[in-house]
Amino acid sequence: MNGGGSVEAAEAVAEASAPVGAPLQLEWKFAQVFGERTAGEEVQEVDIISAIEFDRTGDHLATGDRGGRVVLFERTDTRDHGGNRRDLERMDFPINRHPEFRYKTEFQSHEPEFDYLKSLEIEEKINKIKWCQSANGALFLLSTNDKTIKFWKVQEKKVKKICDMNVDPAKAAGNGPLAGPGMSTSSKTYTANGGCLDKTLGLGNDFSFPPGGASSLHLPVMTSIETSLVPRCRRIYAHAHDYHINSISNNSDGETFISADDLRINLWNLEISNQSFNIVDVKPANMEDLTEVITSAEFHPTHCNILAYSSSRGSIRLVDMRQSALCDSHTKLFEEQEVPGSRSFFTEIIASISDIKFAKDGRYILSRDYMTLKLWDINMDSGPVSTFQVHEYLRPKLCDLYENDSIFDKFECCLSGDGLRVATGSYSNLFRVFGCTDGSTEATTLEASKNPMRRQVQTPTRPSRSLGTLSRGFRRGADTSGADTNGNAFDFTTKLLHLAWHPTENSLACAASNSLYMYYA
């Protein structure tokens, strides 16, 4: 990516050489890592990353861990040496598009709690983080554990001190008599720091001018000596969910957000923390009649009245809040028809959708179940337009995965900002990137390490008809090996559950245990 000519010219040449309708396959490179483990190092449970999210500009990244901490990172390669923003797209000289982030700050978002009424321990683990709109240079975000959502404001505060006092700093530091007769201080101790005092001086009733006369007196000066980031919890949204919160999502109106648990979805106003409005309730009158639960929910990126939620039976429901106050009836239902004769004991378990994401334009929904990624067109509810096999080679091992509970792992998914690619994680700290445009056969396997292509094995990815009666669907990226991409025994203890795609660039952030890996293409 380094070379002569402008960025626009280089991109134009790349586009001209690419086949029509099929973008070039990306070559992924390691960018940086935070919290890398050394060989044999034992990872503490509280340090394992449990949530990851870019803000809408891509200049900030937030992670949450099982210890209830939120860590913020700030992008540095978009600023020049004077601290000013650089417009990477308009620069006429070659630059390195390598994204660089630095640690910004961290704070304790949640603490372990105990519900005495239900005799239930509430762990501090951060389930989800969502960025809100920034204002006046401050950052705002929502974080949630199983029961409580918190609204945080992170702002720079300048620490100021009074300098150029009418005292002798050495004497003031030693609490000796101050320069000038009649001058007195309060009972507090003063510390001198380069001629600065931390407290203002008071003048006694017997004040008289120092030997230099009135001309030697001057007004103290207020100076800023340092800047610190101060996180502050603005609001706490609690006592609205009987079951564990699995999703939060901001609305495009900038005023409201939703929170979802197994049976209900609540609508909140950011400014009102003591009440919420229940908009979806799938709890049956008799709990024995319960057939499915809510697994994920997300607002449409541009239409503030539309949201989607997924279920444990592999279906996605699109809801329009204008139709009724309680959105029990959906406007559209997206689910794949079951192939006759393919049903087994594990069919319903692996069909459960663990995560859904809207594309940036809101036209498509990406869903992740245990074995596959599916891309849905919201204008076509007959079935997915594309199905991507993530780790098909695990199908013969479903019994073992059920025994060790791995079959219940909840993998997240993400889309690129341009909507051309999708990504999700797998076991052995592997993650996969697929091209989702017509004619694309891109299916790249990467490892969360400093050498992401170390375990890369290209597999045939010929498009084929999807199972079932769908006419437009097809499956890509299927692996048929009996183990991982190198033929090694699969490691189910190392799993890449959480990852996020930069909103405007081909850059991925992946959470492998307690380490945050970043890649660019």
N, C-alpha and C positions, 0 to 999 in steps of 0.2 A: 504494500500500500504506500510505500515511499517511492517517489520518482518525480521526474520533471512534469511540468504542466499543471493545470488546475484540477481540482477535485471533480468539477463538472465534466471536463474533457475526459478524464479517466473513466468516470461512470458512463459517459456516452459511448466510449469504445467498448466497454464491457457489455453494455446493453445491445450494441450492434452485433457483437459476435455470438450472443446467446440465441438459442433456438426460439422461435416465436412461441409465446405461451408457456415456455418452460425456463424459469430463471436458472442461472448457474448454481451448481451444488456448492454450498458454503464450505470453506476450509476453516475449521475452528482452531483457535490458538489460546493458550493459557495467558491470562492477563495478570492476576494477582490472587493471593489467598490471605485470609485473616484467620488466626487461631489454628494454624496447622499443627497436627499432632506429630510428635516424634515417634520413632519406631518403638513399640512396646509400651507407649504411654497409656495409662488407664484414664478413660474419660469419665468424669463425674456426670451422673444423671442430670443434674441441674444445668449443666453447660450445653446440653444437646439442643440444637436449634429446632424450634417447632413452628416458626412462621417467618415469612420473608415477603417483602413488598417494596417495589419502586413507587415513587410519587409520580404524578402525571407528567412532570418535566424530565424525569430521569436523572435529575441532579442530586437526589437524595435516595437512600436505601435504608430500610428499617428491618431489623431482625428481632424476633422474640424467642426466648428459650424456655426450657421447662422449669427454670428457677424463677420465672416471673419477671425477668429483666428485658428491657427493650434497648437495643443498641442502634444508634444512628450513624450512618456513613454519609460523607459528602464528596461529591465529585470535584476533582481539582484540575483536570486537564482542560476544562473549558474556561479557565481564567488565565490572564497573562500575568507577568511579574508584578504589575501594579494592582492586581486584585480585581481587574475589570473583566467583564464577560467578553469572550471572543465568539464571533459568529463563524463556526467551523465551515458552514456551507458557502460563505462569501469570500473566504481568504484565497488569494491568487498565488500562494506559494505552497509547495508540498508540505503536508503535516502528517504526523502519525496519529491515526484515528484510534490508537490504543486507549481505551477508557481507564482512567485512574481514579480510585476512590481513597479516601483517608478516613480514619476513625474520627467521629465528631464528638459524640457524648453517649452516655448511657444512664439509665435510671431504673429504679425498681418500680415496676408498674403494679404488680399484684403480689400479695402475701398469702400464705396458706391460711385457710379459715376453717371453721367448724360450725356446721348447722346443727344446733342443739335440738331443734324441733324434730328434725329427721334423723338425728345421729349420723350425720354424713360429713365426711371430710371433703373439703373443696381445695383441690391442689392449685398451686400458683401458676401452673403452666399456661403460657400464652397460646391460645388457639388460633387467633387471627389478628392481623394488623391491617388497618386501612388508613390511607392518607386523606386528609381533608384539604380544603382550599386554604392556601397561605394568605396572610394578611399582615401588612405593616412589618414585613421582614421576619415575622414569627412563623414557626411551623406548627401545624395542628394534625393530630392523628388520633385514631380510635384503637384501643387494644382491648381484648377480652380473654377471660379464662372461661371456665365452664359455666359460671353463673353471673359474673359482673362485668359490665362494659365501662371503660373509663375514657374520658376525653382529655387529651393532653395538649398543652401549649408549651413549646420550647422556644425560648427567646434569648437573645443576647442582652446581658445586663452589664453596664459599665460601672466599675467600682471607682468612685471618686474620692479624692483626698484634698484637704486644704493645705496649700503650700504658701511659702513666702510669708511666714508669720513674723510678728514683731517680738520674737523671743529668741533666745539663744538655744538652738537645738540641743547642744550638749548638756546644758543645764536642765532643759525640759526633760530630756531622756532620763537624767538622774534624779528627777524630782527636786532639783535644787531651786534656789531663788531665781525667778525669771528676770531677764534683762529689763531694766526699767523699774523704778520704784513705784509701788502702788499697784502693780499688775498682779492679778491673782488668777488661779484656775479653780475649777470645781474640784470635788474630792476624788475624781477619777484619775487614773494614771495615764500619762501621755507618753507615747513612744515616738521618737524621731526617726525619720527615714529620708535621708538626703535633704534635710531642710523642711520636710513635710510632717505635719502632725495629724493624727487620726481624729482628734476632737477639736472643736472650736474652743476658743478661750473666752472666759468671762472677765469683765473689768470690775474691780472693786470700787466701793464708794470713795476711797481715798486715792483714786487714780491721779497721777501727775505725769507730765511728759518726761521722757527719757532725756539724758544729757544732750542729745543732739537736737532737741527741740521738736516742734511740731513737724518740721520738714522731714524728719527721719522716720515718721510714721507712714505706713502705706496699707492699703487694703489687702487682705489675704486673697489668694487666687485659688479657685477651684479647678483642679486638673483631674483628668481621667488617667489612671495608671494601668488598668488592665480591663479586659473584657472576659466575661465568663458566661457560659450557657446555663440557663436556669430552667429546668423542666417544672411545670406546675400543673397539677390535676385540676382542670376547670370544672368537670362534672362527673358524677358517678351514676350510672344507670343500672339499678339493681332491683331484685325481687320481682322480676317479670317472667322468669322462666322456671318451670318445674323440672325440666330436663336439661341436659348439657347443651350449651350453645355451640353450634358447629359452623356458623357463618355470620358475618356482618358485611353490609354493603352500603356504600354511600349513594345517595340519589344525585342525579345531575342537576337538581335544583339548588344544591348547596345548602339546603336547610334540614333535610330529613335523612334518615338511614333506617335500614331494617336489620333485625337480628332474628336468627332462626335456630330452633332446637328440633328435637325429633318429631314433635307433633304440632308446633305452632310457629308462625312468623309474626313478629311484632313490628310496628312502624313507630319510630321515635322522631321527635323534633330535637335537634341538637341543643336548643336553648332550654328545653324542658326535660328534667331528669326524673321527676317524680310520677310521671304517667306515660303510658304508651298505648297504642291502639292495636288490637289484635286483628290482623287482616286475613290470615289463613289459619284454619284450625282443622286438622285431620283426625283429631281424637274421636274415636267412636263412643257411643253411649255405653257400650260394654267392651272393655278392653280385650276380651277374648275374641272379639271380631276384628282386631287390628291386623291388617295384612301388609302394611308398608309404613315406612317412616320417612321423614324429610332428611335428606343428607347434605344438601347444599342449596344456597339461594343467592341470587345476584340481581341487582337492578340493571335495566337496559342503559347503555352508556349515554344515550341522548334523549330518550323519551322518559320523562319523569313518572309517567303513569304505568309503565310496563315493567314487570319483573318476571324472572323464571326461577323455578325451583325443581330440584331433582329428587328422586325417591330411591328406596332400597330395591325396588322392583325393576329398575333400569329405565324408568320413564322420566320425561321432562315436561313440565307444565308451564305454559305461558299464561300470565295473569294480567288483566287490565283493571286497574283500581278504579276506573271510572264507571265500571259496570255495576258494582255494588259495594257496600261498605265491607262486608265479609266476603272475601274472594274465594269461596269454596268451589265455585264453578270456574273452570279454566276456559280460556279462549281457544287454545290449541294444545294438543297432546302429541308429544314426540316419543315414539317407542318403536323398537324393531320387532317385527313379527318373529316368533319362535319357529325354528325349522322343525317340521314334523319328524319325530323319531330321534331328536338330538337331546332330549331332556335327560338329566341325570340328577343325582343327589346334590351336586355343586352348582347346578344351573342358576338357581336364584341367588346364591351367595356371590358368585362372580359377576352377576348382572348388576349388582348394586353399584350405583354411580357415586363415586367419592368426591368429585369436584366438577363444577361447570364454570365456563368463562365465556362471556360475550366477546366477539371480535370488536375491534375499535369502532367500526362503522355500525355495529349492531345487527348486521344482516345474518351472521352465523353464530352458532353456539357450539363450543367445544366441550365434550364430556369425557370423563375418564372412568371406566369401570376397571375391574381387576386385570383383565387381559388385554383390553384394547382402548384406543382413542377413537372417538367418533365425532365427525363434523356434521352439524345439522344446519340446513337452510330454514330459517323461520317461515319462509313462504312455502315450504314443502314438508308436510307432516307425514308423508307416507314412509319415511325412513331416512337414515343418514345418507348424505351425499358421498361421504368417504369414511372408510374404516381402516385404522392403522393397527397392525398387530405389534404389540409392545414386547411381549415375551411369550410367544406361542409355544416355545419349547418347554414351558412349565406345565402344560396341560396334562402330560402323563404323571406329574408329581402332585396333583391337586390333593390327593389323600394325605400325603406327607405335609403339605402346606396347611391343611385343615388341622392336623394333629398338633402342629407347633404354632397355630393361630396366625401364621403369616398371611393366610388367605383373607384376613380381615384388615390388612394394612390399607391405609387410605392415601393413595398417591395423588398428588396435585398435577395440574396441567397448565399450560400457558400458550398463548399465541404471540407471534411477532406483531409489531405495530403495523406493518404493511399487510398483514393477513396472509402472507405467502407460505408461512411455516408454522408448525406446532411442535411442542416438546413436552416430554414427561419423563419421570424417573423409573428406575427398576432396582433390582438387587445388585449386590457387589459394587455399590456406589456407581452404577452405570446410569446413563440417561440417553434418550433417543430423540433425534430431531428428524421430522418428516416434512417434505414439501407437499403442500396441499392444493397446488394449482393443477389444472387439467394437463395431463401429459407428463407431470413430474414423477420421477421414480426415486427422488431423494429420500434416503433412509439411513441416517448416520448414527452409529453407536459410539458413545464417548464415555470416558471414565472421569470421575471427579478426582483429578490428581493434577500434578504439574505437567504431565504428559498425557493430555486427553485422548490422543490417538493411539496410545500404547496398546490397547486391546481392540483396536479397530479391525473388523473383518467385514468386508462388503458382502452382502448377501443378495441374491437375485430378488428384485422387487418388481417383477412384471405385474402390471395391473390386471386384475381378474374380476369376474363378476362376484358380487357379494352373495353370500348364502341367502336364501329366501327368495321372495318374489320381487325384490326391488330392481328397477330397471336402470337407475342411475348410480347406484352405489357400487363401490369397488374396494378391495382390500389391498393394502400395500405393506411392504416391509416385513413380511412374515419370516421368522427364523424357524428352521426345522432341526437345529442341532439339539442334542440331548442334554447339553449343559449350557454354559455361558458362551460368549462369542469366541473364546479361545479353547473351548472344549474342556475347561476346568470345572470342578465341582462348584456349584453355585453357593454363594455365601448369603444366607438369608438373614444374618445378623447385621449386615451392612446394607442399608437401604437408603435410596435417595428419594425422600418423600416430598421435599419442598424445593421449588425452583421458581424463578421469575424472569420474564423477558423484558429487557429495556423497552420503554414505550416508543422510542424513535429510532433506535439503532439495533443492529444484530449483535447484541450483547446479552449474555445469560449469567445469572447469579444462581448458584446451586448450594444447598446446605447438605453437607455430608457429616453427620454426627455433630460435633462442635465446631467444625471448620466451614468457612464461607469461601467457596471457590468462584472466581469470575473468569469468563471466557468471552472472546470477541471473534468475529468472522469478517 
